[in-house]
Amino acid sequence: MTEKIWDFIERKKFIIFFIIITVISLFARIAVIDFVSGDYYSCLEPWFYQLKNNGGLSALKLNIGNYNLPYLTILAILTYLPVEPIVSIKMVSIICDYICALAVLKIAYIVLKNNKNKDFFALLLYGVVLFLPTVLLNSACWGQADAIYVAFILLAIVALLEEKYLKAFIYLGVSFAFKLQFIFILPLFILIYISKRKFPLYYFLIIPAVNIVMCLPAIIAGKPIASCIDIYVSQTSQYSAYLSMNFPGVYNLLFPTNSYNYVMAPNEYMSKMGVMCTIFVFVIMAFMVLYKKIKFDKQQIIEFGLWSVMIATFLLPHMHDRYLFAGDILSVLYCIYNKDKLYVPIGISLISMYGYTGFLFGKNPVPIQYLSFMYLILIFIVTKDIYNKYFNNAEQIETSK
């Protein structure tokens, strides 16, 4: 009897460990689900009750909150459930934690297809993602929705790896419908287009089209179609006075930081200059990709994806708190091909966590400038690694030998 049990465990060990990881990670989230963050108290709960008190879905026509309409549609649906709002709201994001982890599991299986240890590595990455401090705190503790838009970014990457480009752009459109921060990964899609041209240019129009479709419940309820985009315009203008908000980017190294770790914009032109500098860096990369005829295999998709998120969040103005969430998870995938650079996801996780400790617990253990400098070093390491692998002829010749 004992031998049969052990034989069963041996045959089903990965399924058993998958269940154990899932259950433990779920209990970890349940343990903090009652935590009330400032954002929940001042935003999410008031939005929920505004929707509930005005008819649920029919209240979508009203000007409630500053999140895009698909997320408010989810909140409106939740008002019909006999569940405490703090639980139902957080559970949506927690479900997306698991979609993120499953997408990472799928990506690992795709890229490690011929590796005899692919089951072990895929399960390991699944567990790492679920227990990343920022992933755990973002949904279950903070009650934020970053896992939603990042889940669809990861599903889009799965589709890219499988060369299912139509599906990839649909997923990217869903990501855009939830958060404007999808733009951090958009340069990867542009680079793939100009290098491979395996899908038509009009596929990029799928992104706003999906956003409109996702906004249909609110449009039917009486919301103007223009509101599908206006919300993002108002979001960017809302923080125009600050170059950085509790996020360790380049501006903390250039300008004074106040006690809240915010960097005030010295003038109205600095934000535009930051955007232009970011675009310039991506344009340079586009020229290099064309010149070297990079074809974006599976490894390049993951590495350039992480690089895109890192560059965008470091250089773009108005970054704050949770904006490195996609980078947290992509850095874990980066280690599939760069096992000697485990310090990259560790460093990115520490940098990303800085905003969480400051906002949730009021603790900033080190000056934010140290984290900004650390982030700059990590960007240099990842950029140098990409350059040596794909753009440095001497390195390529040496590798081929």
N, C-alpha and C positions, 0 to 999 in steps of 0.2 A: 504493500500500500504506500509506504513512504517513498519507494523508488518511483512509483507511478506519479506521485505528487511532484517529486523533483524533476522527473522527465517532462511533466506538463509545464512546470515553471521554466525549464530550459527552452522548450519549444516556443513558449509564449512570453519570453522574458521582456521583449521590447513593448509588447502590448501592456504587460503588467506594470512596467516602469512608466509607460506613458500615462496610465491611469493614476499611478501613485503621484507623479509630478503634477498632474492636473488637479487632483483632489487637494494636495497640500497647498498648491498655489491659490486654489479657490478659498480654502480656509484662511489663508493669509489676507486675502482681500475682504472676506467677511469680517475679519477681526477689526478692520479700520473703516468699515462702511458707514459707521455712525459719526465719523469725524466731520465736523462742520467747518469748511473753509470760508474765508472772507468772500470769495467769489460765489460760493453757494448761497451764503446768507444775503448778499447784496444783489445778486443777479439771477441765478438759476431758480431759486425758490420763488422770488417775486414773479418771474416770467411764467413759471408753472401755474401759479394761482391767478395771474391775469388771464391766462388762456382758459383755465378751468372755470373761472367766474363769468367768462364771457362766451361760453358755449363750446369750448374745446376747439375742434377743427374750424368752426365758423369764425372763431376769434382771430384766425390767421390774417384776416384783412386789416387788423389793427396794427399800429406801430408798437410792437413789443420787442424789447431786447435789441442787441446789436450783433446777433449771429444770423447767418443766412437762413432762408426759409425752410430748407429741408430739415435742419436741426430743430427748428421751432415746430415743424410738423410732427417730428418724433415726440417732442414734449407735449404737443396737443393730444396725440394718441395716448400717451401715458396718463393723461388726466382722467381717462375712462377706466383705468385699472384700480382695483381696491387695494392699492399698495402705497405705503408711505413714499412721498415724492423723492426723498433722499435716497431711498433704496432703488426705486425704479429708474431714476435718472442715472445713478451710478452703474446699474446693471447693464444699461445699454453700452456704456463705455467699456465695462468689464468684458462683455461678450466680444467686443472688438479687440481687446487684449488677446483673446484666444484666437481670433481670426488672424491677427498679426503673427502669433506664434506658429499657427498652422501654415501660414504662407511661408514663413522662414523654413519650416520643416519641408515643405514642398520644394522650395528653392534649393535646399541642401540635397534633396534627392535628385534634382535635375542636374546640378553641377557635379555631384559626386557619383554619377550614374555607374561608372566603372570601378568605383572604389569598393573593395570588399568590406570595409568598415562603415559604409554609408549609413546603415541603420543606427549605429552608435553615435556618429557625428550629428546626424539629423535630430536624434532625440536629445542630445546634449544641447544643441542650439535652441531647440524648442524650450527646454527648461531654463536656459540662460535668459532668453527673452522674457519669459513669464516672471522671472525673479530679478530682472533689472530694477534697481531702485526707482528709477523714473517711471518705468512702465507700471510698477505696482502702485506708486503714489499718485500718478496722474489721474487714473480712473477711479480707483477705490477710495483714495483719501481726498484728493483735490476735487474730484467730480468733474474733471474737464473732458473735452471731447477729442483730444488729439489722437487717441487711438483709432477713432473712426476714419479720419482722413488718411492716416498713415496705413491703416489696414488696406485701403484701396490702392494706395501707392505700391504696396508690396504685392498685391494681386496683379497690378499692372506690370510689375517687374517679372512676375511669374509668366505672364502672357508674352512679354518681350523675349524671355529666355526660350519660350516655345515657338517664337516667331508668329504669334497670333496677334497681329498688330491692331486689327479692328477691336478686339476684346481689350487690348491694352489701353487704347484711347477711351473706350467706354468707362473702364475702371478709373482712368485719370480724370474723366469728366465728373464721376461721382465724388472723387476726392476734392475736386474744385468746388463742387456744390456744398461741401461742408466747411472747407477752410481755404482761404486765399494762399496759405502757406504751401499749397501744392506746387507753387512756382519754384520752390527749392529744387525739385526734381525735374522740372520742365526742360532745363538745358540738356539733360541727358537725352531726351526724346528728340530735341533739335539736332544734337550732334549725331545721333543714329540716323536721322533722316538725311542729313547732308553727306554722310559717309556711305550709306548703303542704298538709300532710295528704293527700299523694298515695299514702301507703301506710299500712296499719293499724298500730296501736300494738304489736300482738303481734309484729311483725317484730323488735323488740328482744330477744325471747326466743330468736330464732334464734342470737344471739351465744353464749349459754351452751350451747345445744343442739349447735352445731357443735363447741364445745370438747369436749363429751362424746363425740361421734362420733370426733374426732381422738384421743381417749384410749382408744378401744376396744382397740387391740392390747395396751396395758398392763392394761386391765380383764380381758381374756380371759386374760392371763398370771397374773392373781390379785391385781391391785392394786385396793383399794377405790375405788368411784366417788367417794367424798368426797375422794380424793386429787387429783382434777381441779381442785378449788378450794383445798384446804388449802395447796397449794404457794405460792399467791399470798398467803395469810394469813401464812404463815411468812416469806415474803420481806419483807413490810412490817414485821413485828415484828423481823426480824433487824437492821434499821437504825434502830430506834426511838430510839436514843440520840443520833442525829445529825439535825440539821435539813437539812444540806447536806453532800455528800461530793465535794469536788473539782469542784463545779459552780457557776458564777457566777450564783446566784439572789439573791433579795431578802434572804435571811438573812445573806449575807456583808456586807450594808450595815447590818445591825441588830445583829449580835452578833460577838464576837471569833472569829477564824479561827485554828486551830492550824497548825503547820508542815506538816501534810499537806493543808492547805486544807479541813479538816473543821470544821463548826460544831456544837458540842455543844448539845443542847437544854437550855435553862436550867431547864425543868420539864416535867412530863408533859402539861401543857395546851397548850403552844405548838404542837405538831404538829396537834392538833385545831383550834386557832385558824387555822392555815395552811390546812387543808382547808376550813374554813368560809368563810374570806375568798375562797378560790378559787371556791367554789360561789356565793358572793354576787355576784362579778363576772360569772359566767356567767348568773345569774338576772337581773341588771340588763340584760345584753345581750339576754336572751330577751324581757323586757318591751319593750325598744326595737324589737326585730324585729317583735313583734306590733303595737306602736303605729304603726310606719311601714309595716306590711304588706310587709315585704321578702319577695320571692318566690324568691330564690336562683337567679339565672341562673348561667351558667358562670363568669363573672368573680367573682361573690360566693362561689361554692363554694370557689374557690381562695384568695381573699383571707381569708375567714373561717376556712378550714382552717388557714392559716398562723397567723393571730391566735390561734386556739384552742390550738395547740401552744405558741406563745410564752407565752401567759398561764399555761397549766398548768405548764410547766416552770419559769417564773420564781417562781410563788407556792406551788406544792405543796411540802411538806416531803419530805425523804429523796431528793431528786434527786442523781444523781451521774454523772460522766464522760460517758457516751455518750448521755444521755437527749435530746439535741437533734437526734439523727440524722434524725428525720422532718422537723424544721424546716429542716435543711440542704437537703434536696431540695425541700420545698415553697417555700422562699424563691427557688429557681431558677425555679419555675413562676410565682411572684408577679411576676417581671420581664416576663412575657409582656404583662401589662397595665400595668406600671409601669416602663417602660424608663428613666425618669429617676431611678429609685431602685436603681441597681445596687449602691449601697453597702449595701443591706439584706442580700442574700445574701453579700456579701463580709464584712460585719460579723458575721453569724450564723456563717459558716464559721470566722472567727477565734475567736469566742467558744467554739464547739464544739470547735475544735482544742486549746484550752487544756487540757482534761481529758486529751487524748491525749498531748500532749507531757509532761505531768506524770507520767502513769502509765507510758507506754512508755519514755520516755527520761530521766525524772527531771529535767526542766527546766521551770521555770515562770518565763518571762522577765519578767513583770510581776506585781505583786500582784493577787490574784483580785478584789479590790474594784473595781479599775479596769474589769475585764471585766463585773462585775455592773452598774456604772453605765452602761457602754456598752450592755449589753443592755436596761436600763431605757429609755435614749434611743430605741433601735430599736423597742421596744414602743410607746412614745409616738408615734413617727412613723407606724407601721403603724395604730395605733388612731385617730390623728387623720385619717389618710387615709381610713379606712373611715367615720369619722363625717362628714367633709366630703362624701363621695360619696353616702352613703345616708341620713343622718339630719339633715343641716343643710339646712333648706328653702332658705335663701338661696343656698347652693352649688348645690343641685339646680336652682333656677330659672335661675341664671347658666349652668349647664351646658346646659340645654335651649335657651337662646337661641343 
